[in-house]
Amino acid sequence: MVHAKTSYVCLPCRASYKQPYDGERQRIRPRCSEPLIHGGSAIAAPRRWDITAWRTVSLLVNADVGFHKSCCGGPGYRPRTPREVRERMAYAQRTGEPVAKAPVRRVP
């Protein structure tokens, strides 16, 4: 049986790899020997030269926001720019919403 592949990212190198998921094995980046971070199967990794987009991915991954498919709907809403992430964090502080849920919710 073939297992589905999922994406792993290396934030310092701005690289992503699709590999079979194995929760017990630590994935290592071949170029820098740093551990890869499990991003999820629905992450759309930006191009290596797009530093702003990678900064946004870094903020979301470090905030434990996963890019996992939820049935047919995909991962749901994810901010595309650091400004959108800052807006959602400010919204969370104003309203008392948990910071972990703030980046994935649209601001009204």
DSSP file (Angstrom, degrees, kcal/mol; ACC not computed):
  #  RESIDUE AA STRUCTURE BP1 BP2  ACC     N-H-->O    O-->H-N    N-H-->O    O-->H-N    TCO  KAPPA ALPHA  PHI   PSI    X-CA   Y-CA   Z-CA
    1    1 A M              0   0    0      0, 0.0     2,-0.5     0, 0.0     0, 0.0   0.000 360.0 360.0 360.0 132.1    0.0    0.0    0.0
    2    2 A V        -     0   0    0      1,-0.0     2,-0.3     0, 0.0     0, 0.0  -0.723 360.0-141.4 -87.7 129.7    1.4    3.4   -1.0
    3    3 A H        -     0   0    0     -2,-0.5     2,-0.0     1,-0.1    -1,-0.0  -0.666  23.2-106.5 -90.7 146.2    1.2    6.0    1.8
    4    4 A A        -     0   0    0     -2,-0.3    17,-1.0     1,-0.1     2,-0.3  -0.345  33.8-123.9 -68.0 150.1    0.4    9.6    1.0
    5    5 A K  E     -A   20   0A   0     15,-0.2     2,-0.3    36,-0.1    -1,-0.1  -0.655  23.2-164.6 -95.3 154.0    3.2   12.1    1.1
    6    6 A T  E     -A   19   0A   0     13,-2.8    13,-2.6    -2,-0.3     2,-0.4  -0.853  24.3 -99.7-130.8 167.1    3.2   15.2    3.2
    7    7 A S  E     -AB  18  40A   0     33,-0.9    32,-2.1    -2,-0.3    33,-1.4  -0.715  27.0-170.9 -98.2 140.0    5.3   18.4    3.1
    8    8 A Y  E     -AB  17  38A   0      9,-3.1     9,-2.9    -2,-0.4     2,-0.3  -0.961  11.8-157.2-121.0 142.8    8.3   19.2    5.3
    9    9 A V  E     -AB  16  37A   0     28,-2.8    28,-3.0    -2,-0.4     2,-0.6  -0.916  16.4-153.1-124.5 149.7    9.9   22.6    5.3
   10   10 A C  E  >> -A   15   0A   0      5,-2.8     5,-1.7    -2,-0.3     4,-1.2  -0.966  13.2-166.4-115.2 109.0   13.3   24.0    6.2
   11   11 A L  T  45S+     0   0    0     -2,-0.6     3,-0.2     1,-0.2    -1,-0.1   0.900  83.2  50.0 -69.1 -42.6   12.7   27.6    7.3
   12   12 A P  T  45S+     0   0    0      0, 0.0    -1,-0.2     0, 0.0    -2,-0.0   0.889 120.3  37.0 -63.7 -36.1   16.4   28.8    7.2
   13   13 A C  T  45S-     0   0    0      2,-0.1    -2,-0.2     0, 0.0     3,-0.1   0.595 102.9-132.7 -88.6 -11.5   17.0   27.4    3.7
   14   14 A R  T  <5 +     0   0    0     -4,-1.2     2,-0.3     1,-0.2    -3,-0.2   0.966  59.9 133.4  55.0  56.8   13.5   28.3    2.5
   15   15 A A  E   < -A   10   0A   0     -5,-1.7    -5,-2.8    32,-0.0     2,-0.3  -0.957  39.9-159.6-134.9 152.0   13.0   24.8    1.0
   16   16 A S  E     -A    9   0A   0     -2,-0.3     2,-0.4    -7,-0.2    -7,-0.2  -0.974   5.0-169.2-133.3 150.3   10.2   22.3    1.1
   17   17 A Y  E     -A    8   0A   0     -9,-2.9    -9,-3.1    -2,-0.3     2,-0.6  -0.993  18.1-138.6-137.8 141.2   10.1   18.5    0.4
   18   18 A K  E     +A    7   0A   0     -2,-0.4   -11,-0.2   -11,-0.2   -13,-0.1  -0.911  39.2 154.8 -99.9 122.4    7.3   16.0    0.0
   19   19 A Q  E     -A    6   0A   0    -13,-2.6   -13,-2.8    -2,-0.6     3,-0.1  -0.959  50.4 -83.7-142.3 157.0    8.1   12.8    1.8
   20   20 A P  E     -A    5   0A   0      0, 0.0     2,-0.3     0, 0.0   -15,-0.2  -0.373  54.3-108.1 -61.0 141.9    6.0    9.9    3.3
   21   21 A Y        +     0   0    0    -17,-1.0     2,-0.3     2,-0.0   -17,-0.0  -0.565  43.6 166.7 -77.3 131.8    4.8   10.8    6.8
   22   22 A D    >   -     0   0    0     -2,-0.3     3,-1.1     3,-0.2     5,-0.1  -0.843  18.4-165.2-143.7 103.6    6.5    9.0    9.6
   23   23 A G  T 3  S+     0   0    0     -2,-0.3    -1,-0.1     1,-0.2    -2,-0.0   0.678  87.5  52.5 -66.0 -18.2    5.8   10.5   13.0
   24   24 A E  T 3  S+     0   0    0      2,-0.0     2,-0.5     1,-0.0    -1,-0.2   0.622  96.5  76.2 -93.4 -13.8    8.6    8.6   14.7
   25   25 A R  S <  S-     0   0    0     -3,-1.1     2,-0.5     0, 0.0    -3,-0.2  -0.847  73.3-136.5-106.5 132.2   11.4    9.6   12.4
   26   26 A Q        -     0   0    0     -2,-0.5     2,-0.3     9,-0.0    11,-0.1  -0.735  20.1-139.8 -83.8 124.4   13.1   13.0   12.4
   27   27 A R        -     0   0    0     -2,-0.5     9,-2.7     9,-0.3     2,-0.4  -0.693  15.7-156.5 -85.9 137.0   13.6   14.3    8.9
   28   28 A I  B     -C   35   0B   0     -2,-0.3   -18,-0.0     7,-0.3     6,-0.0  -0.938  18.3-120.6-118.1 136.1   16.9   16.1    8.3
   29   29 A R     >  -     0   0    0      5,-3.2     4,-1.9    -2,-0.4     5,-0.1  -0.592  18.2-144.3 -72.7 128.1   17.6   18.7    5.6
   30   30 A P  T  4 S+     0   0    0      0, 0.0    -1,-0.1     0, 0.0    -2,-0.0   0.832  93.1  47.1 -65.3 -32.2   20.4   17.4    3.3
   31   31 A R  T  4 S+     0   0    0      1,-0.1    -2,-0.0     3,-0.1    -3,-0.0   0.926 129.6  15.1 -79.1 -45.0   22.0   20.8    2.7
   32   32 A C  T  4 S-     0   0    0      2,-0.1    -1,-0.1     0, 0.0    -3,-0.0   0.484  90.0-128.2-112.1  -3.7   22.2   22.3    6.2
   33   33 A S     <  +     0   0    0     -4,-1.9     3,-0.0     1,-0.2    -2,-0.0   0.688  62.6 137.5  62.0  20.7   21.6   19.2    8.5
   34   34 A E        -     0   0    0     -5,-0.1    -5,-3.2     1,-0.1    -1,-0.2  -0.640  63.0 -96.4 -89.4 153.8   18.8   21.0   10.3
   35   35 A P  B     -C   28   0B   0      0, 0.0    -7,-0.3     0, 0.0     2,-0.2  -0.459  37.0-124.5 -70.7 142.5   15.6   19.2   11.2
   36   36 A L        -     0   0    0     -9,-2.7     2,-0.4    -2,-0.1    -9,-0.3  -0.580  19.0-131.1 -82.9 149.8   12.7   19.6    8.8
   37   37 A I  E     -B    9   0A   0    -28,-3.0   -28,-2.8    -2,-0.2     2,-0.7  -0.869  19.4-119.2-104.0 133.2    9.4   20.9   10.2
   38   38 A H  E     +B    8   0A   0     -2,-0.4   -30,-0.2   -30,-0.2     3,-0.1  -0.604  34.9 175.4 -73.1 113.9    6.2   19.0    9.3
   39   39 A G  E     -     0   0A   0    -32,-2.1    28,-1.8    -2,-0.7   -31,-0.2   0.726  41.6-109.5 -92.8 -24.5    4.1   21.6    7.5
   40   40 A G  E >   -B    7   0A   0    -33,-1.4   -33,-0.9    26,-0.2     3,-0.8  -0.342  29.0 -80.8 111.1 164.1    1.2   19.4    6.4
   41   41 A S  T 3  S+     0   0    0      1,-0.2    27,-0.2   -35,-0.2    -1,-0.1   0.652 122.0  52.1 -79.1 -14.6   -0.1   18.0    3.2
   42   42 A A  T 3  S+     0   0    0     25,-2.9    -1,-0.2    -3,-0.2     2,-0.2   0.277  74.9 125.8-107.3  11.2   -1.8   21.2    2.1
   43   43 A I    <   -     0   0    0     -3,-0.8     2,-0.8    24,-0.4    -3,-0.1  -0.501  48.4-152.8 -72.1 135.9    1.0   23.7    2.5
   44   44 A A        -     0   0    0     -2,-0.2    -1,-0.1     0, 0.0    -2,-0.1  -0.826  18.4-151.1-107.2  90.3    1.7   25.8   -0.7
   45   45 A A        -     0   0    0     -2,-0.8     3,-0.1     1,-0.1   -29,-0.1  -0.385  12.9-127.6 -66.3 134.1    5.4   26.6   -0.2
   46   46 A P        -     0   0    0      0, 0.0    -1,-0.1     0, 0.0   -30,-0.1  -0.207  36.0 -79.2 -73.7 170.7    6.5   29.8   -1.8
   47   47 A R    >   -     0   0    0      1,-0.1     3,-1.5   -32,-0.0     7,-0.2  -0.362  43.9-111.9 -67.0 153.2    9.4   30.2   -4.2
   48   48 A R  T 3  S+     0   0    0      1,-0.3    -1,-0.1    -3,-0.1     6,-0.1   0.822 115.2  53.2 -58.9 -34.8   12.8   30.3   -2.5
   49   49 A W  T 3  S+     0   0    0      1,-0.1     2,-1.7     2,-0.0    -1,-0.3   0.593  83.0  93.6 -79.9 -10.2   13.4   34.0   -3.5
   50   50 A D    <>  +     0   0    0     -3,-1.5     4,-2.0     1,-0.2     5,-0.2  -0.596  49.1 170.7 -86.2  82.2   10.0   35.2   -2.0
   51   51 A I  H  > S+     0   0    0     -2,-1.7     4,-2.1     1,-0.2    -1,-0.2   0.860  71.9  54.9 -64.5 -38.7   11.4   36.2    1.5
   52   52 A T  H  > S+     0   0    0      2,-0.2     4,-1.9     1,-0.2    -1,-0.2   0.919 109.0  47.4 -63.0 -43.8    8.2   37.9    2.6
   53   53 A A  H  > S+     0   0    0      1,-0.2     4,-2.3     2,-0.2    -1,-0.2   0.893 111.7  50.6 -65.3 -38.7    6.1   34.8    1.9
   54   54 A W  H  X S+     0   0    0     -4,-2.0     4,-2.6     2,-0.2    -1,-0.2   0.848 106.4  55.5 -67.6 -32.6    8.6   32.6    3.7
   55   55 A R  H  X S+     0   0    0     -4,-2.1     4,-2.3     2,-0.2    -1,-0.2   0.908 108.7  48.3 -63.5 -40.6    8.5   35.0    6.7
   56   56 A T  H  X S+     0   0    0     -4,-1.9     4,-2.4     2,-0.2    -2,-0.2   0.927 111.1  49.4 -64.7 -45.0    4.7   34.5    6.8
   57   57 A V  H  X S+     0   0    0     -4,-2.3     4,-2.9     1,-0.2     5,-0.2   0.908 110.7  51.8 -59.4 -41.7    5.1   30.7    6.6
   58   58 A S  H  X S+     0   0    0     -4,-2.6     4,-2.5     1,-0.2    -2,-0.2   0.914 109.1  49.3 -61.8 -44.3    7.7   30.9    9.4
   59   59 A L  H  X S+     0   0    0     -4,-2.3     4,-1.0     2,-0.2    -1,-0.2   0.912 114.6  45.1 -61.3 -42.8    5.3   32.9   11.6
   60   60 A L  H  <>S+     0   0    0     -4,-2.4     5,-2.6     2,-0.2     3,-0.3   0.918 114.0  47.4 -69.8 -43.3    2.5   30.4   11.0
   61   61 A V  H ><5S+     0   0    0     -4,-2.9     3,-1.6     1,-0.2    -2,-0.2   0.908 112.1  50.2 -65.4 -40.9    4.6   27.3   11.5
   62   62 A N  H 3<5S+     0   0    0     -4,-2.5    -1,-0.2     1,-0.3    -2,-0.2   0.715 106.2  56.5 -70.7 -19.4    6.1   28.7   14.7
   63   63 A A  T 3<5S-     0   0    0     -4,-1.0    -1,-0.3    -3,-0.3    -2,-0.2   0.258 120.2-112.1 -90.8  11.6    2.6   29.5   16.0
   64   64 A D  T < 5 +     0   0    0     -3,-1.6     2,-0.7     1,-0.2    -3,-0.2   0.804  64.8 152.6  61.3  32.9    1.7   25.8   15.5
   65   65 A V      < -     0   0    0     -5,-2.6    -1,-0.2    -6,-0.1     2,-0.2  -0.852  31.0-154.3 -91.1 116.8   -0.7   26.6   12.6
   66   66 A G        -     0   0    0     -2,-0.7     2,-0.4    -3,-0.1   -26,-0.2  -0.522  18.7-140.9 -91.4 159.2   -0.8   23.4   10.5
   67   67 A F        +     0   0    0    -28,-1.8   -25,-2.9    -2,-0.2   -24,-0.4  -0.576  48.9 147.2-113.8  64.3   -1.6   23.2    6.8
   68   68 A H        -     0   0    0     -2,-0.4     2,-0.2   -28,-0.2   -28,-0.0  -0.809  50.3-113.6-105.7 142.1   -3.5   19.9    7.0
   69   69 A K        -     0   0    0     -2,-0.4     2,-0.6     1,-0.1     3,-0.1  -0.488  18.0-154.1 -71.6 139.3   -6.4   19.0    4.8
   70   70 A S    >   -     0   0    0      4,-1.3     3,-1.7    -2,-0.2     2,-0.3  -0.805  58.4 -71.3-115.5  88.3   -9.8   18.8    6.5
   71   71 A C  T 3  S-     0   0    0     -2,-0.6     3,-0.3     1,-0.3    -1,-0.1  -0.484 107.6 -20.9  62.4-119.9  -11.7   16.4    4.2
   72   72 A C  T 3  S+     0   0    0     -2,-0.3    -1,-0.3     1,-0.2    -3,-0.0   0.529 125.5  76.7 -97.0  -6.9  -12.5   18.2    1.0
   73   73 A G  S X  S-     0   0    0     -3,-1.7     3,-0.6     1,-0.2    -1,-0.2   0.510  88.2-136.1 -86.8  -4.1  -12.2   21.7    2.2
   74   74 A G  T 3   -     0   0    0     -3,-0.3    -4,-1.3     1,-0.2    -1,-0.2  -0.355  52.5 -44.6  76.8-165.5   -8.4   22.0    2.3
   75   75 A P  T 3  S-     0   0    0      0, 0.0    -7,-0.2     0, 0.0    -1,-0.2   0.580  82.1-128.6 -80.5  -8.0   -6.6   23.7    5.2
   76   76 A G    <   -     0   0    0     -3,-0.6     2,-0.2    -9,-0.1    29,-0.1  -0.460  56.6 -12.5  89.1-168.5   -9.0   26.6    5.5
   77   77 A Y        +     0   0    0     27,-0.3    -3,-0.0    -2,-0.1    29,-0.0  -0.448  61.4 175.6 -72.3 137.1   -8.0   30.3    5.6
   78   78 A R        -     0   0    0     -2,-0.2    26,-0.1   -11,-0.0    -2,-0.1  -0.994  33.7-110.8-137.7 135.3   -4.3   31.1    6.1
   79   79 A P        -     0   0    0      0, 0.0   -19,-0.1     0, 0.0    27,-0.0  -0.301  19.9-158.7 -62.8 149.7   -2.8   34.7    6.0
   80   80 A R        +     0   0    0      1,-0.1   -24,-0.2   -24,-0.0   -23,-0.1   0.626  68.8  41.1-105.2 -17.9   -0.6   35.4    3.1
   81   81 A T  S  > S-     0   0    0    -25,-0.1     4,-1.6     1,-0.1     3,-0.2  -0.901  79.4-117.1-130.2 157.5    1.5   38.4    4.4
   82   82 A P  H  > S+     0   0    0      0, 0.0     4,-2.6     0, 0.0     5,-0.2   0.840 115.6  60.6 -60.3 -31.3    3.2   39.3    7.7
   83   83 A R  H  > S+     0   0    0      1,-0.2     4,-2.5     2,-0.2     5,-0.2   0.919 102.7  49.7 -62.2 -43.1    0.8   42.3    7.9
   84   84 A E  H  > S+     0   0    0     -3,-0.2     4,-2.0     2,-0.2    -1,-0.2   0.879 110.3  50.9 -63.4 -37.0   -2.2   39.9    7.9
   85   85 A V  H  X S+     0   0    0     -4,-1.6     4,-2.2     2,-0.2    -2,-0.2   0.931 110.4  48.9 -65.1 -44.8   -0.6   37.9   10.7
   86   86 A R  H  X S+     0   0    0     -4,-2.6     4,-2.5     1,-0.2    -2,-0.2   0.901 109.6  52.8 -61.0 -41.1    0.1   41.1   12.8
   87   87 A E  H  X S+     0   0    0     -4,-2.5     4,-2.2     1,-0.2    -1,-0.2   0.904 110.4  47.2 -61.2 -41.4   -3.6   42.2   12.2
   88   88 A R  H  X S+     0   0    0     -4,-2.0     4,-2.1     2,-0.2    -1,-0.2   0.866 111.2  50.5 -70.5 -35.4   -4.9   38.8   13.5
   89   89 A M  H  X S+     0   0    0     -4,-2.2     4,-2.0     2,-0.2    -2,-0.2   0.908 111.3  48.5 -67.4 -40.6   -2.6   38.9   16.5
   90   90 A A  H  X S+     0   0    0     -4,-2.5     4,-2.2     1,-0.2    -2,-0.2   0.901 110.6  51.9 -63.8 -40.2   -3.7   42.4   17.4
   91   91 A Y  H  X S+     0   0    0     -4,-2.2     4,-2.4     1,-0.2     6,-0.3   0.900 108.1  51.9 -61.6 -41.2   -7.3   41.3   17.0
   92   92 A A  H  X>S+     0   0    0     -4,-2.1     4,-1.8     1,-0.2     5,-0.7   0.890 109.8  48.8 -64.1 -39.5   -6.7   38.4   19.4
   93   93 A Q  H  <5S+     0   0    0     -4,-2.0    -1,-0.2     2,-0.2    -2,-0.2   0.892 113.0  47.8 -67.7 -38.3   -5.3   40.7   22.0
   94   94 A R  H  <5S+     0   0    0     -4,-2.2    -2,-0.2     1,-0.2    -1,-0.2   0.897 122.3  32.8 -67.9 -40.4   -8.2   43.1   21.7
   95   95 A T  H  <5S-     0   0    0     -4,-2.4    -2,-0.2    -5,-0.2    -1,-0.2   0.603 104.2-119.2 -96.1 -12.7  -10.9   40.4   21.9
   96   96 A G  T  <5 +     0   0    0     -4,-1.8    -3,-0.2     1,-0.3    -4,-0.1   0.623  57.7 155.4  82.2  13.0   -9.2   37.9   24.2
   97   97 A E      < -     0   0    0     -5,-0.7    -1,-0.3    -6,-0.3     5,-0.1  -0.447  56.1 -90.5 -69.7 145.8   -9.2   35.2   21.6
   98   98 A P    >>  -     0   0    0      0, 0.0     4,-1.1     0, 0.0     3,-1.0  -0.334  30.4-132.2 -58.2 137.0   -6.6   32.5   22.0
   99   99 A V  T 34 S+     0   0    0      1,-0.3     3,-0.2     2,-0.2    -7,-0.1   0.809 103.8  61.8 -63.3 -30.6   -3.4   33.4   20.1
  100  100 A A  T 34 S+     0   0    0      1,-0.2    -1,-0.3     2,-0.1     4,-0.2   0.796 109.2  41.2 -67.6 -26.9   -3.2   29.9   18.5
  101  101 A K  T X4 S+     0   0    0     -3,-1.0     3,-0.6     1,-0.1     4,-0.4   0.638  96.0  81.9 -93.3 -15.2   -6.5   30.4   16.8
  102  102 A A  G >< S+     0   0    0     -4,-1.1     3,-1.2     1,-0.2    -2,-0.1   0.882  84.7  54.2 -62.7 -43.3   -6.1   34.0   15.7
  103  103 A P  G 3  S+     0   0    0      0, 0.0    -1,-0.2     0, 0.0    -2,-0.1   0.782 109.1  48.8 -65.7 -23.6   -4.0   33.5   12.5
  104  104 A V  G <  S+     0   0    0     -3,-0.6     2,-0.4    -4,-0.2   -27,-0.3   0.447  95.8  84.2 -96.8   0.9   -6.5   31.2   11.0
  105  105 A R  S <  S-     0   0    0     -3,-1.2     2,-0.2    -4,-0.4   -29,-0.0  -0.866  80.1-121.0-106.1 135.9   -9.6   33.3   11.5
  106  106 A R        -     0   0    0     -2,-0.4    -2,-0.1     1,-0.1   -29,-0.0  -0.512  29.0-119.8 -70.6 138.5  -10.7   36.0    9.2
  107  107 A V              0   0    0     -2,-0.2    -1,-0.1     1,-0.1   -19,-0.1  -0.675 360.0 360.0 -80.1 128.2  -10.9   39.4   10.9
  108  108 A P              0   0    0      0, 0.0    -1,-0.1     0, 0.0    -2,-0.0   0.502 360.0 360.0 -70.3 360.0  -14.4   40.8   10.7
